[in-house]
Amino acid sequence: MAAKEAIWLRRLLGALTGTTKAVQMKCDNQGALALMQNAVSSPRTKHIDISHHFIREKVAEKQIIMKHVPTGKMAADALTKPLAVPAFTTGIAAMGLYLTL
């Protein structure tokens, strides 16, 4: 879903500015990154629905560039996981937010 939103925003930006750059997305799951970049199929991946191959196509077309980010540096974890205060503060600061109490 994030890839679909990113492509939609890329198209909107292209319509407004006339420029289209690849969208960089960050992921901490190395298995998911390997599936996106390699078009091989195995018995362990045959259950993946065709609709999920969208991102694989966009990576191959160079519309999306996937980048690995270690789990400890994933800013989005501050919004999706319970974290200790220092990790939470670092995560929200990486998003340009700040903590007020």
PyRosetta script that sets phi, psi and omega in degrees:
from pyrosetta import init, pose_from_sequence

init()
pose = pose_from_sequence("MAAKEAIWLRRLLGALTGTTKAVQMKCDNQGALALMQNAVSSPRTKHIDISHHFIREKVAEKQIIMKHVPTGKMAADALTKPLAVPAFTTGIAAMGLYLTL")
pose.set_psi(1, -38.0)
pose.set_omega(1, 179.3)
pose.set_phi(2, -63.8)
pose.set_psi(2, -38.0)
pose.set_omega(2, 178.6)
pose.set_phi(3, -65.0)
pose.set_psi(3, -40.2)
pose.set_omega(3, 178.6)
pose.set_phi(4, -64.3)
pose.set_psi(4, -41.5)
pose.set_omega(4, 177.7)
pose.set_phi(5, -65.1)
pose.set_psi(5, -41.0)
pose.set_omega(5, 179.8)
pose.set_phi(6, -63.6)
pose.set_psi(6, -41.8)
pose.set_omega(6, 178.2)
pose.set_phi(7, -65.8)
pose.set_psi(7, -39.3)
pose.set_omega(7, 178.0)
pose.set_phi(8, -62.6)
pose.set_psi(8, -44.9)
pose.set_omega(8, 178.4)
pose.set_phi(9, -65.6)
pose.set_psi(9, -35.5)
pose.set_omega(9, 177.3)
pose.set_phi(10, -62.7)
pose.set_psi(10, -42.7)
pose.set_omega(10, 179.1)
pose.set_phi(11, -67.2)
pose.set_psi(11, -40.5)
pose.set_omega(11, 177.7)
pose.set_phi(12, -62.5)
pose.set_psi(12, -46.3)
pose.set_omega(12, 178.3)
pose.set_phi(13, -61.6)
pose.set_psi(13, -39.4)
pose.set_omega(13, 177.2)
pose.set_phi(14, -63.3)
pose.set_psi(14, -39.0)
pose.set_omega(14, 178.9)
pose.set_phi(15, -68.4)
pose.set_psi(15, -33.9)
pose.set_omega(15, -178.1)
pose.set_phi(16, -81.5)
pose.set_psi(16, -37.6)
pose.set_omega(16, -173.6)
pose.set_phi(17, -110.6)
pose.set_psi(17, -18.8)
pose.set_omega(17, -177.4)
pose.set_phi(18, 83.9)
pose.set_psi(18, 1.8)
pose.set_omega(18, 178.6)
pose.set_phi(19, -115.4)
pose.set_psi(19, 143.8)
pose.set_omega(19, 176.6)
pose.set_phi(20, -133.0)
pose.set_psi(20, 112.1)
pose.set_omega(20, 175.5)
pose.set_phi(21, -107.0)
pose.set_psi(21, 160.6)
pose.set_omega(21, 175.6)
pose.set_phi(22, -67.3)
pose.set_psi(22, 147.3)
pose.set_omega(22, 178.4)
pose.set_phi(23, -91.1)
pose.set_psi(23, 130.6)
pose.set_omega(23, 176.9)
pose.set_phi(24, -97.0)
pose.set_psi(24, 124.7)
pose.set_omega(24, 177.4)
pose.set_phi(25, -118.0)
pose.set_psi(25, 145.4)
pose.set_omega(25, -178.0)
pose.set_phi(26, -111.2)
pose.set_psi(26, 140.3)
pose.set_omega(26, -176.6)
pose.set_phi(27, -143.9)
pose.set_psi(27, 141.3)
pose.set_omega(27, 178.1)
pose.set_phi(28, -104.0)
pose.set_psi(28, 4.2)
pose.set_omega(28, -178.5)
pose.set_phi(29, -101.0)
pose.set_psi(29, 104.0)
pose.set_omega(29, -177.0)
pose.set_phi(30, -66.8)
pose.set_psi(30, -30.4)
pose.set_omega(30, 176.8)
pose.set_phi(31, -64.5)
pose.set_psi(31, -43.4)
pose.set_omega(31, 178.2)
pose.set_phi(32, -64.8)
pose.set_psi(32, -40.3)
pose.set_omega(32, 178.1)
pose.set_phi(33, -62.3)
pose.set_psi(33, -41.1)
pose.set_omega(33, 179.5)
pose.set_phi(34, -64.5)
pose.set_psi(34, -39.6)
pose.set_omega(34, 178.3)
pose.set_phi(35, -66.1)
pose.set_psi(35, -34.5)
pose.set_omega(35, -179.5)
pose.set_phi(36, -70.9)
pose.set_psi(36, -33.0)
pose.set_omega(36, -172.9)
pose.set_phi(37, -96.1)
pose.set_psi(37, -17.1)
pose.set_omega(37, -179.8)
pose.set_phi(38, -115.5)
pose.set_psi(38, 125.4)
pose.set_omega(38, -177.3)
pose.set_phi(39, -87.0)
pose.set_psi(39, 20.3)
pose.set_omega(39, 179.7)
pose.set_phi(40, -81.8)
pose.set_psi(40, 153.2)
pose.set_omega(40, 178.5)
pose.set_phi(41, -123.0)
pose.set_psi(41, 141.9)
pose.set_omega(41, 178.7)
pose.set_phi(42, -135.4)
pose.set_psi(42, 168.6)
pose.set_omega(42, 178.2)
pose.set_phi(43, -58.0)
pose.set_psi(43, -26.4)
pose.set_omega(43, -179.5)
pose.set_phi(44, -78.5)
pose.set_psi(44, -18.4)
pose.set_omega(44, -177.8)
pose.set_phi(45, -112.3)
pose.set_psi(45, 2.5)
pose.set_omega(45, -176.0)
pose.set_phi(46, -69.3)
pose.set_psi(46, -16.3)
pose.set_omega(46, -180.0)
pose.set_phi(47, -78.2)
pose.set_psi(47, -10.3)
pose.set_omega(47, -177.7)
pose.set_phi(48, -70.1)
pose.set_psi(48, 126.7)
pose.set_omega(48, -176.7)
pose.set_phi(49, -68.4)
pose.set_psi(49, 151.2)
pose.set_omega(49, 179.6)
pose.set_phi(50, -56.6)
pose.set_psi(50, -36.2)
pose.set_omega(50, -178.8)
pose.set_phi(51, -62.5)
pose.set_psi(51, -23.3)
pose.set_omega(51, 179.1)
pose.set_phi(52, -82.4)
pose.set_psi(52, -5.8)
pose.set_omega(52, 178.3)
pose.set_phi(53, -83.4)
pose.set_psi(53, -1.8)
pose.set_omega(53, 178.5)
pose.set_phi(54, -54.6)
pose.set_psi(54, -47.9)
pose.set_omega(54, -177.0)
pose.set_phi(55, -66.5)
pose.set_psi(55, -33.7)
pose.set_omega(55, 176.9)
pose.set_phi(56, -61.5)
pose.set_psi(56, -41.6)
pose.set_omega(56, 178.1)
pose.set_phi(57, -63.7)
pose.set_psi(57, -43.3)
pose.set_omega(57, -177.5)
pose.set_phi(58, -69.3)
pose.set_psi(58, -33.1)
pose.set_omega(58, 174.9)
pose.set_phi(59, -67.5)
pose.set_psi(59, -42.1)
pose.set_omega(59, 178.7)
pose.set_phi(60, -64.8)
pose.set_psi(60, -34.5)
pose.set_omega(60, 179.2)
pose.set_phi(61, -81.7)
pose.set_psi(61, -1.2)
pose.set_omega(61, -179.8)
pose.set_phi(62, 62.6)
pose.set_psi(62, 28.4)
pose.set_omega(62, 173.3)
pose.set_phi(63, -86.0)
pose.set_psi(63, -26.6)
pose.set_omega(63, 176.8)
pose.set_phi(64, -124.6)
pose.set_psi(64, 134.0)
pose.set_omega(64, 175.4)
pose.set_phi(65, -113.8)
pose.set_psi(65, 119.7)
pose.set_omega(65, 179.9)
pose.set_phi(66, -92.5)
pose.set_psi(66, 136.2)
pose.set_omega(66, -179.9)
pose.set_phi(67, -127.4)
pose.set_psi(67, 134.6)
pose.set_omega(67, 177.7)
pose.set_phi(68, -82.2)
pose.set_psi(68, 132.7)
pose.set_omega(68, 175.4)
pose.set_phi(69, -126.3)
pose.set_psi(69, 128.4)
pose.set_omega(69, 178.7)
pose.set_phi(70, -58.1)
pose.set_psi(70, 149.1)
pose.set_omega(70, -177.1)
pose.set_phi(71, -54.8)
pose.set_psi(71, -39.2)
pose.set_omega(71, -179.4)
pose.set_phi(72, -65.9)
pose.set_psi(72, -17.7)
pose.set_omega(72, -178.2)
pose.set_phi(73, -110.8)
pose.set_psi(73, 9.3)
pose.set_omega(73, -178.9)
pose.set_phi(74, -78.4)
pose.set_psi(74, 110.3)
pose.set_omega(74, -176.8)
pose.set_phi(75, -63.9)
pose.set_psi(75, -35.2)
pose.set_omega(75, -176.6)
pose.set_phi(76, -64.5)
pose.set_psi(76, -19.7)
pose.set_omega(76, 179.1)
pose.set_phi(77, -60.6)
pose.set_psi(77, -25.9)
pose.set_omega(77, 178.8)
pose.set_phi(78, -64.9)
pose.set_psi(78, -23.4)
pose.set_omega(78, 179.7)
pose.set_phi(79, -98.3)
pose.set_psi(79, -14.2)
pose.set_omega(79, -172.3)
pose.set_phi(80, -120.2)
pose.set_psi(80, -10.3)
pose.set_omega(80, -176.3)
pose.set_phi(81, -136.2)
pose.set_psi(81, 151.8)
pose.set_omega(81, 171.8)
pose.set_phi(82, -75.2)
pose.set_psi(82, 122.7)
pose.set_omega(82, -177.4)
pose.set_phi(83, -124.3)
pose.set_psi(83, 158.6)
pose.set_omega(83, 171.5)
pose.set_phi(84, -66.4)
pose.set_psi(84, 158.3)
pose.set_omega(84, -175.7)
pose.set_phi(85, -55.8)
pose.set_psi(85, -46.0)
pose.set_omega(85, -179.5)
pose.set_phi(86, -62.1)
pose.set_psi(86, -41.7)
pose.set_omega(86, 179.5)
pose.set_phi(87, -68.2)
pose.set_psi(87, -38.3)
pose.set_omega(87, 177.9)
pose.set_phi(88, -64.1)
pose.set_psi(88, -45.5)
pose.set_omega(88, -179.9)
pose.set_phi(89, -62.1)
pose.set_psi(89, -41.9)
pose.set_omega(89, 177.6)
pose.set_phi(90, -63.8)
pose.set_psi(90, -42.1)
pose.set_omega(90, -179.5)
pose.set_phi(91, -63.9)
pose.set_psi(91, -45.6)
pose.set_omega(91, -178.8)
pose.set_phi(92, -72.2)
pose.set_psi(92, -30.2)
pose.set_omega(92, 176.0)
pose.set_phi(93, -66.1)
pose.set_psi(93, -36.1)
pose.set_omega(93, 178.2)
pose.set_phi(94, -65.2)
pose.set_psi(94, -24.5)
pose.set_omega(94, 178.3)
pose.set_phi(95, -91.6)
pose.set_psi(95, -0.5)
pose.set_omega(95, -179.0)
pose.set_phi(96, 84.5)
pose.set_psi(96, 16.9)
pose.set_omega(96, 178.1)
pose.set_phi(97, -103.3)
pose.set_psi(97, 168.8)
pose.set_omega(97, 175.6)
pose.set_phi(98, -141.6)
pose.set_psi(98, 156.9)
pose.set_omega(98, -175.9)
pose.set_phi(99, -94.3)
pose.set_psi(99, 127.2)
pose.set_omega(99, 174.0)
pose.set_phi(100, -123.5)
pose.set_psi(100, 137.9)
pose.set_omega(100, 179.3)
pose.set_phi(101, -122.6)
pose.dump_pdb("model.pdb")
